[in-house]
Amino acid sequence: MTKIIMNGCNGHMGRTITRIADENDNVEIVAGIDLNGEKLSHYPVFKDLDDCDVEADVIIDFSSADAIDHLLDYCERTHMPAVICTTGLSDEQVQRVTEVASGTAMLRAANMSLGINTLFKLLESATNVLAPAGFDMEIVEKHHNRKVDAPSGTALALADVLKATAGVEHYYVYDRSKTREKRDKNEIGISAVRGGTIVGEHEVIFAGEDEVITIKHTAYSKAVFAKGAVEAAVFLAGKDKGLFDMQDVIASRI
């Protein structure tokens, strides 16, 4: 049984992860951390990690970028493994995660969905074949109208897979309205759509001469991210140190 502390337990994702965990016989959320301290579930809730006196195997963090520094300090001091699901981290905070991972197990991913991370693997195979054949590569991502960052972190992660596989000469183009010129063969276009209640949709387009291949992932609810986070926590529990991502979780299941 993997015992989990849920950091950001009263947020929407925290409550979703709680529901998913309650349906899983292999995990248990034993404590929650949230600034308002309100108890919305069966486990005790603390306003601060330092106040939590409940033994656990791993932390799932779905809080905010503002709270990540305190979490990392706590993990470094206590050697508590953590699954970092919070997005929008600064370059300095990402570097800090890497530093903490030298002494404590850390898992961080731009997207916790098992499906989207399987898509990363598929893209490597497709890019190896299609990029040398001259196919243009484009990404279109769609999210709800409340999402602030654009393009999404997942879209950028997908683009990174395309670029790393196709070759370093490729570069990203976010807005073609400022220039009037023919598309360069090394461009990777990234377009963002915001509207309604779209949970998350990512489409990778390989456009060649007289044929188009589209690989697409659609999230219909945030439960897919919660399920991935719980799987990641089970994977990370018991590990002493190191920086992991969802590709490691998928590899452990193959």
C-alpha positions as CSV (number, residue, x, y, z in Angstrom):
1,M,0.0,0.0,0.0
2,T,1.5,3.3,-1.1
3,K,0.7,6.1,1.4
4,I,0.4,9.6,-0.2
5,I,0.4,13.2,1.0
6,M,-1.8,15.3,-1.3
7,N,-0.3,18.8,-1.6
8,G,-3.1,21.1,-2.8
9,C,-5.7,18.7,-1.7
10,N,-8.7,21.1,-1.8
11,G,-8.1,22.3,-5.4
12,H,-10.0,20.7,-8.2
13,M,-7.2,18.4,-9.2
14,G,-6.5,17.5,-5.5
15,R,-10.1,16.5,-5.0
16,T,-10.1,14.5,-8.3
17,I,-6.9,12.7,-7.3
18,T,-8.5,11.9,-3.9
19,R,-11.5,10.3,-5.7
20,I,-9.2,8.3,-8.0
21,A,-7.1,7.1,-5.0
22,D,-10.1,6.1,-3.0
23,E,-11.0,3.7,-5.9
24,N,-7.5,2.2,-6.0
25,D,-6.8,-0.6,-3.4
26,N,-3.1,-0.1,-3.8
27,V,-2.9,3.5,-2.6
28,E,-4.1,5.6,0.3
29,I,-4.1,9.4,0.8
30,V,-3.1,9.7,4.5
31,A,-2.9,13.5,4.7
32,G,-3.6,16.7,2.7
33,I,-1.9,20.1,2.6
34,D,-3.9,23.2,1.7
35,L,-3.7,26.9,2.7
36,N,-7.3,27.1,3.9
37,G,-6.9,23.9,6.0
38,E,-10.5,22.9,5.4
39,K,-11.2,19.1,5.7
40,L,-13.1,18.0,2.6
41,S,-12.2,14.3,2.7
42,H,-11.5,11.5,5.1
43,Y,-7.9,12.4,5.8
44,P,-6.5,15.2,8.0
45,V,-5.6,18.5,6.3
46,F,-2.7,20.8,7.3
47,K,-2.1,24.4,6.3
48,D,1.7,23.8,6.0
49,L,3.8,20.8,5.2
50,D,5.9,21.5,8.2
51,D,2.9,20.9,10.4
52,C,2.1,17.5,8.9
53,D,3.0,14.7,11.3
54,V,1.6,11.8,9.3
55,E,3.9,9.1,7.9
56,A,3.8,8.7,4.1
57,D,5.8,7.3,1.2
58,V,5.4,10.1,-1.4
59,I,3.9,13.5,-2.0
60,I,1.7,14.4,-5.0
61,D,2.0,18.1,-5.7
62,F,-0.9,19.8,-7.6
63,S,-0.6,23.2,-5.9
64,S,0.9,26.3,-7.6
65,A,4.2,27.6,-8.8
66,D,4.2,30.0,-5.8
67,A,4.2,27.0,-3.4
68,I,6.8,24.9,-5.1
69,D,9.8,26.4,-3.4
70,H,8.6,25.5,0.1
71,L,7.7,22.0,-1.1
72,L,11.2,21.4,-2.6
73,D,12.9,22.7,0.6
74,Y,10.7,20.2,2.6
75,C,11.6,17.3,0.3
76,E,15.3,18.1,0.4
77,R,15.2,18.2,4.2
78,T,13.1,15.1,4.8
79,H,14.1,13.1,1.7
80,M,10.5,12.7,0.9
81,P,9.9,11.6,-2.8
82,A,7.5,13.9,-4.7
83,V,5.5,13.8,-7.9
84,I,5.5,17.4,-9.3
85,C,2.4,17.9,-11.3
86,T,2.3,21.7,-10.9
87,T,2.9,23.6,-14.2
88,G,4.2,27.1,-14.9
89,L,7.4,26.6,-13.1
90,S,10.2,29.1,-13.8
91,D,13.5,28.0,-15.2
92,E,15.1,28.5,-11.8
93,Q,12.4,26.3,-10.2
94,V,12.9,23.6,-12.8
95,Q,16.6,23.7,-12.0
96,R,15.9,23.5,-8.3
97,V,13.8,20.3,-8.9
98,T,16.9,18.8,-10.6
99,E,19.1,19.8,-7.7
100,V,16.8,18.2,-5.1
101,A,16.6,15.1,-7.1
102,S,20.3,14.5,-6.5
103,G,19.4,13.4,-2.9
104,T,15.6,12.7,-3.2
105,A,13.5,10.9,-5.8
106,M,11.6,13.5,-7.9
107,L,9.2,12.9,-10.8
108,R,8.2,15.8,-13.0
109,A,6.2,15.8,-16.2
110,A,4.5,18.5,-18.4
111,N,1.5,16.2,-18.6
112,M,0.6,13.3,-16.3
113,S,-1.7,11.5,-18.7
114,L,-0.6,8.0,-19.6
115,G,-2.1,8.5,-23.0
116,I,-0.2,11.7,-23.9
117,N,3.0,10.2,-22.6
118,T,2.5,7.1,-24.8
119,L,2.0,9.6,-27.7
120,F,5.5,10.9,-27.1
121,K,6.8,7.4,-27.9
122,L,4.7,7.2,-31.0
123,L,6.0,10.6,-32.2
124,E,9.6,9.5,-32.0
125,S,8.9,6.6,-34.4
126,A,6.8,8.8,-36.8
127,T,9.4,11.6,-36.8
128,N,12.2,9.2,-37.5
129,V,10.5,8.2,-40.7
130,L,8.6,11.3,-41.8
131,A,11.0,14.2,-41.0
132,P,13.8,12.9,-43.3
133,A,11.1,12.4,-46.0
134,G,10.4,16.2,-45.9
135,F,7.1,16.2,-44.1
136,D,6.2,19.5,-42.5
137,M,5.4,19.2,-38.7
138,E,2.7,21.3,-37.0
139,I,1.1,21.2,-33.5
140,V,-2.4,22.5,-32.7
141,E,-3.4,22.5,-29.0
142,K,-6.9,23.4,-27.6
143,H,-7.8,24.2,-24.0
144,H,-10.6,25.9,-22.0
145,N,-11.0,29.7,-22.0
146,R,-9.5,30.0,-18.4
147,K,-6.1,28.6,-19.3
148,V,-3.5,31.4,-19.1
149,D,-0.4,30.0,-20.7
150,A,-0.1,29.5,-24.4
151,P,1.2,27.4,-25.9
152,S,0.6,24.7,-23.3
153,G,3.4,23.0,-21.6
154,T,2.3,19.7,-23.2
155,A,2.5,21.3,-26.7
156,L,6.0,22.5,-26.0
157,A,7.0,19.0,-24.7
158,L,5.6,17.4,-27.9
159,A,7.5,20.0,-30.0
160,D,10.6,19.1,-28.1
161,V,10.2,15.4,-29.1
162,L,9.8,16.4,-32.7
163,K,12.8,18.7,-32.6
164,A,15.1,16.3,-30.8
165,T,14.2,13.5,-33.1
166,A,14.2,15.5,-36.4
167,G,17.4,17.4,-35.7
168,V,18.6,20.6,-34.0
169,E,18.2,22.7,-37.1
170,H,14.4,22.7,-36.5
171,Y,12.9,25.7,-34.7
172,Y,9.5,26.8,-33.3
173,V,7.1,29.3,-34.9
174,Y,4.2,30.5,-32.8
175,D,2.7,33.3,-34.9
176,R,2.9,33.6,-38.7
177,S,0.8,36.7,-38.9
178,K,3.8,39.0,-38.5
179,T,5.6,37.7,-41.6
180,R,4.5,37.1,-45.2
181,E,6.8,34.5,-46.5
182,K,7.0,30.9,-47.5
183,R,7.1,28.3,-44.7
184,D,10.7,27.2,-44.0
185,K,11.2,23.4,-44.1
186,N,12.7,23.4,-40.6
187,E,9.8,25.2,-38.9
188,I,7.7,23.4,-36.3
189,G,4.5,25.4,-36.0
190,I,2.6,25.6,-32.7
191,S,-0.9,27.0,-32.6
192,A,-3.1,27.6,-29.5
193,V,-6.9,27.6,-29.3
194,R,-8.7,28.8,-26.2
195,G,-12.5,28.3,-25.7
196,G,-15.3,26.9,-23.7
197,T,-14.6,24.0,-21.4
198,I,-12.1,22.1,-23.6
199,V,-10.1,20.0,-21.1
200,G,-7.2,19.4,-23.4
201,E,-6.6,18.4,-27.1
202,H,-3.3,18.0,-28.8
203,E,-2.9,17.3,-32.5
204,V,0.4,16.6,-34.2
205,I,0.2,17.0,-38.0
206,F,2.8,15.5,-40.4
207,A,2.0,17.1,-43.8
208,G,3.8,15.7,-46.9
209,E,3.2,15.9,-50.6
210,D,-0.3,14.5,-51.3
211,E,-0.6,12.8,-47.9
212,V,-1.2,13.9,-44.2
213,I,-0.8,11.9,-41.1
214,T,-2.4,13.2,-37.9
215,I,-1.7,11.9,-34.4
216,K,-4.2,13.2,-31.8
217,H,-4.9,12.9,-28.1
218,T,-8.0,14.2,-26.5
219,A,-8.6,14.5,-22.7
220,Y,-12.4,14.4,-21.9
221,S,-11.9,15.0,-18.2
222,K,-9.1,15.9,-15.7
223,A,-9.4,12.4,-14.3
224,V,-6.8,11.2,-16.9
225,F,-4.2,13.5,-15.2
226,A,-5.2,12.3,-11.8
227,K,-4.9,8.6,-12.8
228,G,-1.4,9.3,-14.1
229,A,-0.4,11.1,-11.0
230,V,-1.4,8.2,-8.8
231,E,0.4,5.7,-11.1
232,A,3.5,8.0,-10.8
233,A,3.3,8.0,-7.0
234,V,3.2,4.2,-6.9
235,F,6.2,4.1,-9.2
236,L,8.2,6.7,-7.2
237,A,7.5,5.4,-3.7
238,G,10.5,3.6,-2.2
239,K,13.1,5.2,-4.6
240,D,16.0,6.9,-2.9
241,K,17.0,9.6,-5.4
242,G,16.9,10.6,-9.0
243,L,14.9,12.6,-11.5
244,F,12.2,10.7,-13.3
245,D,9.3,11.5,-15.7
246,M,6.2,9.7,-17.0
247,Q,8.3,7.9,-19.6
248,D,9.9,6.0,-16.8
249,V,6.5,5.1,-15.5
250,I,5.4,3.8,-18.9
251,A,8.7,1.9,-19.3
252,S,8.1,0.1,-16.0
253,R,4.8,-1.2,-17.3
254,I,6.1,-2.6,-20.6
